[in-house]
């Protein structure tokens, strides 16, 4: 045990020496070669601890902040993991994930540094200035969950799940949510500083250390387990499909170029048919294989075929005509569609606020309204057809109910006017909503309905 501690202290001293030489202006490449053996055996979790010691020794956090880009270059072997990400072309989704992890590590380091400094200041003004910096860093880190983690959970994990690798994505998603919760908790705390700000600063330091450790640990897990697994299993077609989707969610402090486009068709998870071959299993990183063994996971490929003979290919996904009809009639709104010739072509039947009968199908929409309001109908339709407006809205009282009525111009991919969608909704209950409801409470709702 004493030998382990001694070795740990030695590594810290060597890391401090690297950072000090960086501070003195030494070349990162020179230091990288000089400390090659050390860097091959260092965990990225040790780096923030060393930086805190440097702060105590008199190097200001602002000085260390300027070195962050150099830190990542110096510690790239430790942070990067086993994947050959530098060989990937710019714009490849896997390279983007790796580059984002570099930014996450840098910001986690900065959070740790400034929060540690917060606990050492003696004046409230200095405390407040540093507190605002911590808030800014946290606000940025909150976007990790909304970009980097969301892309993994919503776009990438389905490719592993389709192959039967459900356990690892589930574990990572749970840890993502733990990090999101830590960030939210800290942000809420920082908005309510108590009178005893010194004690409060100590608490922030502890929480920031936990959060920074969790963030850096996650990059280490991703770079050493998740990303090498993805690199082994996913084809260019799958990566292309990921590329085509990822902009919808966004990126964390990285703007990848659009140039990467392999000459293949995109492949989405539901299109996968092949299972993981024994040869591919042997290529998986050892940590992934160990995780599967420890959990006793038996791979069961998801072979469900989402598109049947009766399904219609929609813009996104598939549905049968019966499913489309039932879905439209289950919406908590009533809708009507008027085509480009101003003829009523469709209306939903359930939950209608204004009555409709099938006799109106094919009828000019102008004849479906009282003569005194036809000029308003024409004004809306003309504005839609000319491209001057995309929607119109009204709300009226019907007894105790508030009715919200909206008209939307329906246009194709070229912007050509196709028709108008009318949406009517009773928003009485929505208007009265307050606070939050995050848990399912059917029993209490049923009791309330019974009392009413």
N, C-alpha and C positions, 0 to 999 in steps of 0.2 A: 504493500500500500504506500509506504514511504517513498519507494522508487517511482511509483506512478505520479505522486504529488511532485516529487523532485523534477520528473520529466516535464510535467505540466508547467511548472514554474520556469524551467529552462526555455520551453517553447514561447512562453509569454515574454521573456526577456529578449529572445531573438526577434519576435514580432515587434516589440517596442524599438529594437535597433533598426528594423526595416523602416518603420514609420518615421523615425527620427531622421534617417538618411534621406528619405523622400522629402521631408521637411527642409533638409539642407540642400535639396536640388539635385540629388543623384538620379540617374536615368532609371526609369522603371524596368527596362529590359536588362540593364546591368544588374540590378538588384534581384531580378527574377532568376537570372542565371546563378548568381552568387548564393542564393538561398533555395536552390531547386529542391534539395532533399527535405528541407523543413516544410516547404510548401506542399509537398506531396503527402505529408502526414499531418496536416493541420485541418481542424474542423472549422468551418466558417462561424460556428457558434462561439469560438474563442476570441474572435476579432473584436466584438464590441466590448468584452471585458478588458482587453488591453487598452482600447481607446479611452475607457473610463479612467484607467490608471494614468494615462498620459495627461488627461485633464487635471487630475490631482497634482501632477508634477509641473503644471504651469502652462501647458499648451492650450490655448483658447479653443473652444469648440468651433468658432468660425474659421480658425486656421485648419483644423482637421477636416472641416466640411469641404474646404477647397481641395483636399487630397482624396476625396471619395472616389473620383473617377480613376485615380491611380491605384487606390486600394483594390478596386475590382480587377484591374489589369494584373496587379501583383498576385492576387489570390484567385485568379481565374481557374487554375487547376483544381483548387480546393472547392470552389463554388460550383464549377461546371458539371462535375460528375463524369460519367463514362461515355456519354454520347459524343460523336464527332460533329459538334454543331457548327464549328467554324467552316467546315467543308460544305455546309448547306448553302444554297444560293440565297441572296438577299430577297426577302419577301416570302420565303417559305414559312408556313405557319409554325413549324417547330422551332425555327430560328427566332421568330418573333417572340415565342414563349420564353425562350432562353434569355433574350435581350431584356424582356420585361423583368425577369427574375433578377438580373443585374440591378435594375432600377429599384426593385423592391428591397434588395439587400442594402443598397445605399441609403434609402429613406428610412429603413429600420435602424440602421446605424445612427443616422442623424437624430431620430426620435430618442434613442437610448442616450446619446450624448447630451442633448439639450435638457432632457428630463433629469439626468444625473446632475447637471450643472444647476438646475432649478433648486435642488435641495441644499446647495452650498451658498447661495446668495444671502447677503445680510440686509439688503434694503428692499422695500416693497416695490419701488420703481423698477429696479433691475429684475425682480421676480416677475413683475407684470410684463415687461418687455420679452423676457424669455418664454413666459407662458404663451404669449401670442405667437411666437415662433413654433412652439410645440403644437398649438392649435392648427396652424397652417400645415405642418407636417402630417398631423393626423387626418386633416381634411383631404389631403392628397392620398394618404394610405387607404381611406375609405373607398376610393375608386378601384382599389385592387379587387375587392369583392364584386364590384359592378362590371368589371372588364375581364381581367385575367382569370379569376375564378369562374365567373359566369360562362366564359367561352369554353373552359374545360368541362364544366358540368353539363352545359346544354348542347354543345356541339361535338366534343371529343369523347366524353365518357360513353355515349351510345355505341361507338365503334368497339369499345372493349366489352360492353355488356352484350352486344350481339354475338360476340365470340364466346360468351360464357364467363368472362372475367368480371363478375359483379362485385366481388368483395373489396378489391382495392379502390375502385371509384367510390364505393360507399364510405369507406374509411376516410378517404381524402375529402369528400364532400362534408362529412361530419366535422373534420378539423377546419375546413374552410369556414363553416358556420361558427365554430368556436372563435376563430380570429375575427370574423365580422362582429360578434357579440362583444369581444374585448375592445374593439375600436369604438363601437357605439357607447359602451359603458364609459370609456375615457372621455369621449367628446361631451357626454352629458355631465360628467363630473367637472370638467374644465369650465363649464358655463355657470357654475355655482360655487365660487370660491368662498370658504368660511373665513371667519375672523382670524383663526389660528392658521395663517397661511404657511407657516414654517412646517407644521405637522402635516398639512395638506400636501406640501411639496414633496415630503418624504413618501407619502402614499402614491403620488403620481410617479415618482421615480421607480417604485416597486412595480406598479402596473405597467409602466413603459418597458421595463426590463423583461417582464413576462411576455408582453406583446411582441417586442423585438425578437425575442428568442423564438416565439411561435412562428413569426413570419420567416425568419432565416431558416429555421428547421424545415418549414414547408418547402422553401426553394431547394433545400438539400434533398428532401424526399422526391420532389418532382424531377430534379436534375439527375438523380442517381437511380430512381426506380421507374417513375412514370414515363419520362421522356425516352429513355433507352428502350422501354417496352413498346412505345408508340413507333419509334424509329424501326424496330424489328418487324412489327406486325402490319403497319399501314402501308398501302400502295400509293403510287402517285395519284391515282384516281380518287382515292379517299382524301388525300391531302388537298387536292384541287377542290373537292366539295367543301371541305373545311374553310379553305381560302374564300370561296364564294359566299360563305355565310358569316364570317367573323366580323365584317364591317358593321353588321346590324347591331352588334353588341359593343364594339369599340375596343381600344387598346389602352394599356397603362404606360403613359409617357414614351411611347414608341410609335412611330408612323412608318409602317413597312411599305415599301414600294409595291406597285401593282404588277410589275414586270414578270414575276414568276408565273408561267402558264405552261405546264407540261402538255404535250400533244396527246391527251387522253380524254375520255369522257369522265365527268365527275361521278363518283360512286357514293351513295348515301347509305347509312346503316341498314335500312330496310331492304336494300338490294344485295347485301352480302349473303353468300350461300356457303362458302368454304369455311371449314373449321380450322383450328390451329393444328398444324401438322406436328408430329414428334420432332422433326428437324427444327421448326421454328421455336418450339418449346425449349429446346436446348440452347437457343440463341438468346433467350430472355435473360435479363440481369439476375444475378444470384439472389439479390434481395427480393425480387419478385417471386422467384421459385420458392424461396424460404417462406415468404408470407403465405403463399398458396399451401405449402405443406403444413405450416403451423395451424392454419385455419381448416385443414382437411377439406379444401375446396375441390370438388369434382366438376370439371368444365362441362357444362351443358349448353351447347350452341342454341341460340334462339333462331328457330327455323320458321317462325310464323310469317305467312305471306300476307302482307297488308292489302294488296290489290287483288280482288277476285274478278271473275268474268263479268259481273254486272257493274263493276265500279267505273265511275267516270273520273278521268284524270283532271283534277282541278289545278288552279295556279300553284297551290302547294297541297299535296296530298291527294287522297282518293276518297270518294263516297259513292254509294249507290243512290239512284233516284229516290228510293224510299227513305234512306237516311237523310238526304238533303231536305226532303219535305218535312220529316219529323223534327229535324233540328230547327228549321225555320219556324215551325209551329210551337217549339218549346222555348224560344227566346222570350225573355220577360218584357218584350216590347211588341207592338204590332207594326208591321211594315207593309208598304204597297210600292210596286214598281211601275213607273210610267215609261214607255219606250221613247225613242227619239221622235216618233210621230205623234207624241202626246196622247197615246192610247194606253189605257190601264191594261197591264199585261199579267199582273200577279198581285195577290195580297195574302197575308197569313191569316189563319182562321181563329187561332186560340188567343184568348186574352185581349180581345179587341175592345178599344175604348169607344171608337166611333163605328157604328154598324156598317157592314158591307155584305152584299149578296153577289152570287156568281153572275148575275145579270150585268154587272158593271164591266166584266172582262171584255175588252175590245172597245169600250166606250171612250170617247174623247174626255180627257180629264176635266176640261172646262165645264162639261155638262154634269159633272159630279159635285159641283159646288153651287151654292146659291148665286144667282145672277149678280147680286151686289158685291161679291168678292172675286168675280172672274178676272177683273183687271189686275188684282194682286197676283193671282195664279199666273197670268200671262207675263207679268213683270218679272217674276222669279224665273220662269222657263226661258224667257228671252235672254236674261242675264246669264243663265247657265249656258245656253247655246252659243252666245258670243264670247264665252270665256271670261266675262267680267266678274263673276262670282262663282264660288264653289258650294256655298250653303246659305240657308236662310233659317231663322229660328223664331219661334213664338212660344209663349206660355200663357195659359188661361186657367181660371178657377171654374171647377165644376162641383158645386157644393163645397165640401171640405177638402176636396182633392185638388192637387196642383198638377196640371197636365202640360207636359213639355213636348212641343211639336217641332220637328226639324226636317228640312229638305236638303238633300245632298245631290250634287251633280255627279253622275256616274260617267267616267271617262275610260277609254282603253289605254294601252301602253303608249300610244302616240298622242294622247291628249284629246282624241276625238270624242265628242259628246255622244253617249250611248242612250242616256235616259236619266230619269230622276228617281231617287229613292226617298220615300216619305217614311219617317220614323216617329211614332207616337208612344209616349211613355208616361205612366203615372209615377211621379217622383215625390209624392207626399212623404213616404217613409224615408226615402233617401235624404230629403231635406232636413229630417229630424235627427239624422245620425250624429253621434258625438263620440269622442275618444277613439278607442280601438276595440276590436274583437278578434282575437287571434286563436281562441280555442273553440272547439265544437261544443255547442250547448243545446242540442235538440230537445232534451228533456225540459229545460227551463222555458224554452220557447213554446213547447206544446202546452205547458202549464199556463203561460201567459195567454195563449190563444183560447184556452178553455175558460179562463176567467173573463176574457173579453166577450 
